[in-house]
């Protein structure tokens, strides 16, 4: 559940409308997902569970600028503070930053190039706050994407994330 609020936008301009705006997002990811899957009577590994079993709070900012009727720029940053589940496990807090440029190639085809950065702190194994050494880290992706209008008001997107750097 989240709320998205436009904080600021440029004046309405002829032909393009509002060219630039800045928004804030805040919300909660609930613990409603299943987090006690068992195999042969034993609980499977935390990372193989379909849900985290924890409540997380998140917030961030996003911005958009329309250069003209054929190209635009989008950027966002978000932080997620993760909660602890009933088994004591806590996924590491996460910071995500994204930036994308979109260019209309034809009336039905757009090309997008996006950079995606994600940094995660190490997970805490239990309530003692012991850190899991095989978790956490940072990764930077480049994500080329094509967007195709396959019918009026129906689009298809094809994208691939290519890791550029990881730590």
TORPA-4810 file (N, C-alpha, C, O; in nm, 3 decimals):
<nodes>
NODE_1_0.086_-0.116_0.000_0.000_0.000_0.000_0.090_0.122_0.000_0.188_0.128_0.074_X
NODE_2_0.058_0.219_-0.082_0.142_0.338_-0.089_0.062_0.459_-0.131_-0.051_0.448_-0.181_X
NODE_3_0.123_0.573_-0.111_0.065_0.699_-0.159_0.170_0.769_-0.243_0.287_0.773_-0.207_X
NODE_4_0.127_0.825_-0.354_0.213_0.901_-0.443_0.156_1.043_-0.450_0.038_1.062_-0.482_X
NODE_5_0.240_1.141_-0.419_0.195_1.280_-0.413_0.284_1.364_-0.503_0.406_1.359_-0.491_X
NODE_6_0.224_1.441_-0.593_0.301_1.533_-0.674_0.336_1.653_-0.587_0.248_1.722_-0.536_X
NODE_7_0.467_1.678_-0.571_0.514_1.789_-0.488_0.521_1.920_-0.565_0.494_2.027_-0.511_X
NODE_8_0.558_1.909_-0.692_0.576_2.028_-0.774_0.561_1.990_-0.920_0.594_1.878_-0.959_X
NODE_9_0.511_2.081_-0.999_0.509_2.061_-1.144_0.524_2.197_-1.212_0.486_2.300_-1.157_X
NODE_10_0.579_2.192_-1.331_0.596_2.315_-1.408_0.460_2.367_-1.454_0.360_2.297_-1.448_X
NODE_11_0.459_2.489_-1.499_0.337_2.547_-1.552_0.291_2.470_-1.674_0.371_2.409_-1.745_X
NODE_12_0.163_2.472_-1.697_0.104_2.406_-1.813_0.148_2.481_-1.938_0.129_2.602_-1.948_X
NODE_13_0.208_2.408_-2.033_0.258_2.471_-2.155_0.182_2.425_-2.277_0.127_2.315_-2.277_X
NODE_14_0.176_2.506_-2.379_0.103_2.468_-2.502_0.168_2.348_-2.570_0.290_2.341_-2.582_X
NODE_15_0.087_2.255_-2.613_0.135_2.141_-2.690_0.186_2.024_-2.609_0.170_1.909_-2.651_X
NODE_16_0.247_2.050_-2.493_0.305_1.941_-2.415_0.245_1.927_-2.276_0.266_1.825_-2.211_X
NODE_17_0.173_2.024_-2.230_0.119_2.017_-2.094_0.227_2.049_-1.992_0.311_2.136_-2.015_X
NODE_18_0.225_1.980_-1.882_0.326_2.000_-1.778_0.452_1.924_-1.817_0.449_1.802_-1.829_X
NODE_19_0.561_1.994_-1.837_0.684_1.933_-1.887_0.767_1.866_-1.779_0.840_1.771_-1.806_X
NODE_20_0.757_1.916_-1.656_0.844_1.867_-1.549_0.762_1.852_-1.421_0.677_1.936_-1.391_X
NODE_21_0.789_1.746_-1.346_0.729_1.735_-1.215_0.814_1.651_-1.121_0.897_1.572_-1.165_X
NODE_22_0.790_1.669_-0.993_0.858_1.599_-0.885_0.753_1.540_-0.794_0.659_1.610_-0.754_X
NODE_23_0.767_1.412_-0.760_0.670_1.343_-0.675_0.739_1.274_-0.560_0.858_1.243_-0.567_X
NODE_24_0.664_1.250_-0.453_0.711_1.173_-0.338_0.623_1.050_-0.324_0.504_1.054_-0.353_X
NODE_25_0.685_0.940_-0.280_0.611_0.817_-0.256_0.644_0.769_-0.116_0.758_0.783_-0.071_X
NODE_26_0.547_0.712_-0.049_0.568_0.652_0.081_0.469_0.541_0.100_0.356_0.548_0.051_X
NODE_27_0.510_0.436_0.170_0.416_0.326_0.187_0.467_0.215_0.275_0.569_0.227_0.342_X
NODE_28_0.391_0.109_0.274_0.422_-0.008_0.355_0.403_-0.135_0.270_0.304_-0.148_0.197_X
NODE_29_0.499_-0.227_0.282_0.485_-0.361_0.225_0.444_-0.451_0.340_0.514_-0.459_0.441_X
NODE_30_0.332_-0.517_0.326_0.278_-0.595_0.436_0.348_-0.730_0.450_0.423_-0.772_0.362_X
NODE_31_0.323_-0.795_0.562_0.380_-0.928_0.591_0.284_-1.040_0.551_0.301_-1.153_0.597_X
NODE_32_0.187_-1.012_0.468_0.081_-1.108_0.438_0.126_-1.228_0.356_0.058_-1.330_0.356_X
NODE_33_0.239_-1.218_0.287_0.284_-1.330_0.203_0.325_-1.451_0.285_0.366_-1.438_0.401_X
NODE_34_0.316_-1.570_0.225_0.353_-1.694_0.292_0.503_-1.696_0.319_0.583_-1.660_0.232_X
NODE_35_0.541_-1.738_0.440_0.682_-1.739_0.479_0.715_-1.861_0.565_0.811_-1.858_0.643_X
NODE_36_0.637_-1.968_0.551_0.664_-2.089_0.629_0.649_-2.213_0.542_0.590_-2.313_0.584_X
NODE_37_0.704_-2.206_0.419_0.700_-2.322_0.330_0.796_-2.427_0.383_0.910_-2.398_0.420_X
NODE_38_0.748_-2.551_0.387_0.828_-2.662_0.440_0.844_-2.771_0.334_0.757_-2.792_0.249_X
NODE_39_0.957_-2.839_0.343_0.984_-2.952_0.254_1.038_-3.064_0.342_1.136_-3.046_0.415_X
NODE_40_0.975_-3.179_0.334_1.010_-3.294_0.420_1.009_-3.255_0.567_1.093_-3.301_0.645_X
NODE_41_0.912_-3.170_0.606_0.894_-3.132_0.745_0.981_-3.019_0.794_0.959_-2.967_0.904_X
NODE_42_1.081_-2.978_0.715_1.171_-2.870_0.757_1.141_-2.743_0.677_1.109_-2.748_0.558_X
NODE_43_1.151_-2.629_0.744_1.129_-2.501_0.678_1.241_-2.477_0.576_1.358_-2.490_0.609_X
NODE_44_1.204_-2.442_0.453_1.306_-2.418_0.350_1.379_-2.287_0.379_1.331_-2.204_0.456_X
NODE_45_1.493_-2.269_0.316_1.576_-2.150_0.335_1.496_-2.022_0.319_1.403_-2.015_0.239_X
NODE_46_1.532_-1.922_0.396_1.462_-1.793_0.395_1.449_-1.735_0.254_1.344_-1.680_0.220_X
NODE_47_1.553_-1.748_0.172_1.551_-1.690_0.037_1.473_-1.774_-0.063_1.453_-1.731_-0.177_X
NODE_48_1.428_-1.893_-0.023_1.343_-1.976_-0.109_1.195_-1.960_-0.072_1.110_-2.019_-0.138_X
NODE_49_1.165_-1.883_0.031_1.028_-1.859_0.072_0.960_-1.766_-0.029_1.027_-1.677_-0.083_X
NODE_50_0.831_-1.783_-0.056_0.763_-1.695_-0.152_0.743_-1.553_-0.100_0.723_-1.462_-0.181_X
NODE_51_0.747_-1.531_0.030_0.732_-1.397_0.088_0.834_-1.377_0.199_0.892_-1.473_0.249_X
NODE_52_0.855_-1.252_0.237_0.954_-1.224_0.343_0.895_-1.244_0.483_0.969_-1.268_0.578_X
NODE_53_0.762_-1.233_0.496_0.700_-1.248_0.627_0.719_-1.127_0.716_0.692_-1.135_0.836_X
NODE_54_0.766_-1.016_0.661_0.796_-0.897_0.741_0.725_-0.776_0.682_0.693_-0.773_0.563_X
NODE_55_0.701_-0.677_0.765_0.645_-0.550_0.721_0.759_-0.452_0.696_0.845_-0.434_0.782_X
NODE_56_0.761_-0.390_0.579_0.865_-0.294_0.541_0.802_-0.157_0.518_0.688_-0.147_0.472_X
NODE_57_0.876_-0.053_0.550_0.835_0.084_0.520_0.926_0.139_0.411_1.046_0.112_0.413_X
NODE_58_0.870_0.215_0.316_0.954_0.269_0.210_0.911_0.411_0.176_0.798_0.452_0.200_X
NODE_59_1.006_0.484_0.118_0.979_0.620_0.076_1.081_0.664_-0.026_1.191_0.611_-0.032_X
NODE_60_1.043_0.764_-0.106_1.136_0.811_-0.206_1.082_0.929_-0.285_0.974_0.981_-0.259_X
NODE_61_1.163_0.968_-0.383_1.130_1.080_-0.471_1.145_1.034_-0.615_1.226_0.947_-0.646_X
NODE_62_1.066_1.093_-0.704_1.082_1.068_-0.847_1.058_1.197_-0.923_0.983_1.284_-0.879_X
NODE_63_1.121_1.206_-1.037_1.107_1.324_-1.121_1.098_1.285_-1.267_1.145_1.178_-1.308_X
NODE_64_1.037_1.372_-1.345_1.016_1.346_-1.487_1.031_1.478_-1.561_0.985_1.582_-1.515_X
NODE_65_1.096_1.472_-1.678_1.105_1.590_-1.763_1.078_1.549_-1.907_1.141_1.456_-1.959_X
NODE_66_0.984_1.617_-1.970_0.949_1.595_-2.109_1.025_1.699_-2.192_0.994_1.818_-2.188_X
NODE_67_1.126_1.652_-2.268_1.205_1.743_-2.351_1.122_1.799_-2.466_1.123_1.919_-2.493_X
NODE_68_1.050_1.709_-2.533_0.962_1.745_-2.644_0.863_1.631_-2.660_0.856_1.543_-2.574_X
NODE_69_0.787_1.629_-2.766_0.687_1.522_-2.781_0.747_1.389_-2.824_0.673_1.294_-2.850_X
NODE_70_0.881_1.380_-2.831_0.947_1.256_-2.871_1.046_1.202_-2.769_1.095_1.090_-2.785_X
NODE_71_1.077_1.277_-2.663_1.179_1.228_-2.570_1.153_1.279_-2.427_1.099_1.387_-2.406_X
NODE_72_1.195_1.197_-2.331_1.176_1.232_-2.191_1.284_1.167_-2.104_1.353_1.074_-2.145_X
NODE_73_1.295_1.220_-1.983_1.391_1.172_-1.884_1.316_1.146_-1.754_1.232_1.226_-1.714_X
NODE_74_1.346_1.034_-1.689_1.284_0.998_-1.562_1.394_0.959_-1.464_1.492_0.897_-1.504_X
NODE_75_1.379_0.996_-1.337_1.474_0.955_-1.233_1.397_0.931_-1.104_1.296_0.996_-1.077_X
NODE_76_1.447_0.836_-1.023_1.384_0.809_-0.895_1.487_0.757_-0.796_1.589_0.700_-0.835_X
NODE_77_1.460_0.777_-0.669_1.541_0.722_-0.560_1.444_0.677_-0.452_1.347_0.746_-0.421_X
NODE_78_1.472_0.560_-0.394_1.382_0.506_-0.292_1.463_0.432_-0.186_1.564_0.369_-0.216_X
NODE_79_1.415_0.440_-0.062_1.476_0.368_0.049_1.370_0.278_0.112_1.257_0.320_0.132_X
NODE_80_1.409_0.155_0.142_1.316_0.062_0.209_1.381_0.013_0.338_1.487_-0.049_0.337_X
NODE_81_1.315_0.042_0.450_1.356_-0.011_0.579_1.280_-0.140_0.603_1.157_-0.139_0.612_X
NODE_82_1.351_-0.250_0.613_1.288_-0.380_0.623_1.260_-0.418_0.768_1.333_-0.378_0.859_X
NODE_83_1.155_-0.494_0.787_1.118_-0.542_0.920_1.168_-0.683_0.944_1.226_-0.746_0.856_X
NODE_84_1.145_-0.731_1.064_1.187_-0.866_1.104_1.064_-0.957_1.099_0.956_-0.919_1.143_X
NODE_85_1.082_-1.080_1.046_0.968_-1.173_1.042_0.958_-1.253_1.172_1.041_-1.236_1.261_X
NODE_86_0.858_-1.338_1.183_0.835_-1.410_1.310_0.941_-1.514_1.339_0.945_-1.567_1.450_X
NODE_87_1.027_-1.545_1.242_1.138_-1.636_1.264_1.265_-1.561_1.303_1.370_-1.623_1.321_X
NODE_88_1.256_-1.428_1.316_1.369_-1.346_1.357_1.454_-1.295_1.242_1.547_-1.217_1.265_X
NODE_89_1.425_-1.336_1.118_1.507_-1.296_1.004_1.471_-1.155_0.959_1.354_-1.117_0.958_X
NODE_90_1.573_-1.078_0.921_1.552_-0.941_0.871_1.637_-0.921_0.747_1.760_-0.923_0.754_X
NODE_91_1.571_-0.902_0.633_1.645_-0.870_0.511_1.710_-0.733_0.528_1.658_-0.648_0.600_X
NODE_92_1.823_-0.711_0.462_1.894_-0.583_0.472_1.815_-0.468_0.413_1.744_-0.485_0.313_X
NODE_93_1.828_-0.351_0.474_1.763_-0.231_0.420_1.817_-0.203_0.280_1.931_-0.237_0.249_X
NODE_94_1.734_-0.142_0.195_1.766_-0.130_0.053_1.756_0.016_0.007_1.664_0.088_0.046_X
NODE_95_1.852_0.058_-0.075_1.846_0.186_-0.145_1.848_0.157_-0.295_1.932_0.080_-0.343_X
NODE_96_1.755_0.220_-0.369_1.748_0.201_-0.514_1.746_0.336_-0.583_1.675_0.427_-0.539_X
NODE_97_1.823_0.350_-0.692_1.826_0.472_-0.771_1.814_0.432_-0.918_1.884_0.341_-0.963_X
NODE_98_1.726_0.499_-0.992_1.703_0.469_-1.133_1.702_0.597_-1.215_1.660_0.702_-1.167_X
NODE_99_1.749_0.588_-1.338_1.741_0.699_-1.433_1.717_0.640_-1.571_1.782_0.542_-1.610_X
NODE_100_1.623_0.699_-1.646_1.588_0.645_-1.777_1.567_0.757_-1.878_1.515_0.864_-1.844_X
NODE_101_1.608_0.731_-2.001_1.583_0.822_-2.113_1.499_0.744_-2.214_1.531_0.631_-2.249_X
NODE_102_1.389_0.806_-2.260_1.301_0.742_-2.357_1.293_0.828_-2.482_1.280_0.950_-2.475_X
NODE_103_1.300_0.762_-2.598_1.295_0.830_-2.727_1.192_0.760_-2.815_1.199_0.639_-2.834_X
NODE_104_1.097_0.836_-2.869_0.998_0.781_-2.962_1.066_0.766_-3.098_1.121_0.862_-3.150_X
NODE_105_1.062_0.644_-3.154_1.124_0.618_-3.284_1.023_0.628_-3.397_1.051_0.683_-3.503_X
NODE_106_0.904_0.573_-3.374_0.793_0.584_-3.469_0.666_0.606_-3.387_0.673_0.615_-3.264_X
NODE_107_0.552_0.615_-3.452_0.428_0.635_-3.377_0.394_0.515_-3.288_0.316_0.529_-3.194_X
NODE_108_0.451_0.398_-3.317_0.419_0.277_-3.240_0.539_0.216_-3.170_0.526_0.111_-3.107_X
NODE_109_0.658_0.280_-3.177_0.779_0.219_-3.123_0.862_0.321_-3.045_0.896_0.428_-3.098_X
NODE_110_0.895_0.289_-2.921_0.982_0.371_-2.837_1.104_0.290_-2.796_1.096_0.169_-2.779_X
NODE_111_1.217_0.359_-2.780_1.338_0.297_-2.727_1.370_0.365_-2.594_1.357_0.486_-2.579_X
NODE_112_1.413_0.283_-2.496_1.445_0.332_-2.363_1.580_0.276_-2.322_1.610_0.159_-2.349_X
NODE_113_1.661_0.358_-2.257_1.781_0.309_-2.192_1.774_0.357_-2.047_1.748_0.474_-2.020_X
NODE_114_1.799_0.263_-1.956_1.782_0.292_-1.814_1.902_0.241_-1.736_1.959_0.137_-1.769_X
NODE_115_1.941_0.316_-1.633_2.041_0.270_-1.537_1.968_0.241_-1.406_1.887_0.322_-1.360_X
NODE_116_1.998_0.126_-1.346_1.935_0.084_-1.221_2.044_0.049_-1.121_2.128_-0.037_-1.147_X
NODE_117_2.043_0.116_-1.005_2.140_0.089_-0.899_2.063_0.040_-0.777_1.960_0.096_-0.741_X
NODE_118_2.115_-0.065_-0.713_2.055_-0.118_-0.591_2.164_-0.150_-0.492_2.262_-0.217_-0.524_X
NODE_119_2.147_-0.101_-0.369_2.240_-0.132_-0.260_2.160_-0.191_-0.145_2.060_-0.134_-0.102_X
NODE_120_2.205_-0.304_-0.096_2.138_-0.371_0.015_2.237_-0.399_0.127_2.348_-0.447_0.102_X
NODE_121_2.196_-0.368_0.250_2.277_-0.405_0.366_2.267_-0.555_0.387_2.179_-0.620_0.331_X
NODE_122_2.356_-0.611_0.468_2.351_-0.755_0.496_2.225_-0.789_0.576_2.176_-0.710_0.656_X
NODE_123_2.175_-0.911_0.551_2.060_-0.961_0.626_2.102_-0.995_0.768_2.217_-1.030_0.794_X
NODE_124_2.006_-0.984_0.861_2.028_-1.027_1.000_1.959_-1.162_1.017_1.839_-1.174_0.993_X
NODE_125_2.036_-1.261_1.058_1.987_-1.400_1.063_1.880_-1.419_1.168_1.781_-1.489_1.145_X
NODE_126_1.899_-1.358_1.285_1.801_-1.376_1.391_1.797_-1.251_1.479_1.862_-1.151_1.449_X
NODE_127_1.721_-1.257_1.586_1.705_-1.141_1.674_1.834_-1.096_1.740_1.840_-0.985_1.792_X
NODE_128_1.938_-1.180_1.738_2.068_-1.139_1.795_2.141_-1.040_1.705_2.246_-0.988_1.742_X
NODE_129_2.085_-1.015_1.587_2.140_-0.924_1.487_2.269_-0.978_1.421_2.346_-0.901_1.364_X
NODE_130_2.289_-1.109_1.429_2.402_-1.172_1.360_2.383_-1.154_1.210_2.276_-1.182_1.157_X
NODE_131_2.489_-1.107_1.140_2.480_-1.078_0.997_2.509_-1.202_0.914_2.596_-1.282_0.949_X
NODE_132_2.438_-1.217_0.804_2.461_-1.325_0.708_2.567_-1.275_0.610_2.540_-1.184_0.532_X
NODE_133_2.689_-1.334_0.612_2.798_-1.283_0.529_2.778_-1.301_0.379_2.848_-1.238_0.299_X
NODE_134_2.683_-1.386_0.338_2.663_-1.409_0.194_2.550_-1.324_0.138_2.499_-1.353_0.030_X
NODE_135_2.509_-1.218_0.210_2.403_-1.130_0.164_2.453_-0.987_0.157_2.564_-0.958_0.201_X
NODE_136_2.373_-0.899_0.102_2.408_-0.758_0.093_2.495_-0.730_-0.028_2.542_-0.822_-0.095_X
NODE_137_2.515_-0.602_-0.055_2.601_-0.562_-0.166_2.531_-0.464_-0.258_2.419_-0.419_-0.233_X
NODE_138_2.601_-0.433_-0.365_2.553_-0.334_-0.462_2.562_-0.389_-0.602_2.647_-0.473_-0.632_X
NODE_139_2.473_-0.340_-0.689_2.476_-0.379_-0.829_2.425_-0.262_-0.913_2.334_-0.190_-0.874_X
NODE_140_2.487_-0.245_-1.031_2.446_-0.144_-1.127_2.415_-0.214_-1.259_2.498_-0.289_-1.311_X
NODE_141_2.296_-0.190_-1.311_2.252_-0.249_-1.437_2.230_-0.140_-1.541_2.199_-0.026_-1.507_X
NODE_142_2.247_-0.176_-1.668_2.192_-0.097_-1.777_2.077_-0.180_-1.833_2.090_-0.301_-1.851_X
NODE_143_1.965_-0.114_-1.860_1.846_-0.185_-1.905_1.795_-0.124_-2.035_1.722_-0.025_-2.032_X
NODE_144_1.833_-0.181_-2.149_1.773_-0.136_-2.275_1.632_-0.196_-2.287_1.608_-0.310_-2.245_X
NODE_145_1.540_-0.118_-2.344_1.401_-0.162_-2.353_1.339_-0.108_-2.481_1.370_0.003_-2.524_X
NODE_146_1.252_-0.186_-2.542_1.168_-0.136_-2.650_1.023_-0.145_-2.604_0.983_-0.240_-2.536_X
NODE_147_0.945_-0.045_-2.643_0.803_-0.039_-2.609_0.728_-0.032_-2.742_0.750_0.059_-2.822_X
NODE_148_0.638_-0.128_-2.764_0.567_-0.137_-2.891_0.417_-0.127_-2.865_0.363_-0.199_-2.781_X
NODE_149_0.351_-0.039_-2.938_0.204_-0.033_-2.932_0.151_-0.141_-3.026_0.162_-0.129_-3.148_X
NODE_150_0.094_-0.246_-2.967_0.047_-0.360_-3.047_-0.098_-0.344_-3.089_-0.143_-0.410_-3.183_X
NODE_151_-0.172_-0.258_-3.021_-0.310_-0.224_-3.054_-0.339_-0.091_-2.985_-0.263_-0.052_-2.896_X
NODE_152_-0.444_-0.022_-3.023_-0.475_0.104_-2.953_-0.486_0.083_-2.802_-0.565_0.000_-2.755_X
NODE_153_-0.408_0.159_-2.727_-0.405_0.155_-2.581_-0.350_0.025_-2.523_-0.370_-0.003_-2.405_X
NODE_154_-0.281_-0.057_-2.604_-0.219_-0.180_-2.558_-0.072_-0.178_-2.602_-0.042_-0.166_-2.720_X
NODE_155_0.019_-0.190_-2.503_0.161_-0.189_-2.537_0.228_-0.316_-2.487_0.180_-0.381_-2.394_X
NODE_156_0.338_-0.350_-2.550_0.423_-0.461_-2.507_0.561_-0.404_-2.481_0.609_-0.317_-2.554_X
NODE_157_0.624_-0.454_-2.377_0.759_-0.408_-2.342_0.854_-0.527_-2.343_0.820_-0.635_-2.294_X
NODE_158_0.971_-0.506_-2.399_1.075_-0.608_-2.400_1.201_-0.542_-2.346_1.248_-0.443_-2.400_X
NODE_159_1.255_-0.599_-2.237_1.372_-0.540_-2.173_1.466_-0.650_-2.126_1.425_-0.764_-2.105_X
NODE_160_1.590_-0.613_-2.109_1.689_-0.703_-2.050_1.778_-0.620_-1.957_1.822_-0.512_-1.994_X
NODE_161_1.803_-0.673_-1.836_1.894_-0.605_-1.744_2.032_-0.665_-1.759_2.050_-0.787_-1.746_X
NODE_162_2.129_-0.581_-1.787_2.267_-0.625_-1.805_2.351_-0.569_-1.691_2.363_-0.447_-1.678_X
NODE_163_2.410_-0.656_-1.608_2.490_-0.605_-1.497_2.619_-0.539_-1.549_2.693_-0.598_-1.628_X
NODE_164_2.643_-0.415_-1.504_2.765_-0.344_-1.540_2.870_-0.355_-1.431_2.990_-0.362_-1.459_X
NODE_165_2.824_-0.357_-1.306_2.915_-0.357_-1.190_2.844_-0.418_-1.071_2.724_-0.399_-1.053_X
NODE_166_2.918_-0.492_-0.991_2.860_-0.544_-0.867_2.968_-0.553_-0.760_3.087_-0.568_-0.790_X
NODE_167_2.923_-0.543_-0.636_3.013_-0.551_-0.522_2.941_-0.628_-0.413_2.996_-0.649_-0.305_X
</nodes>
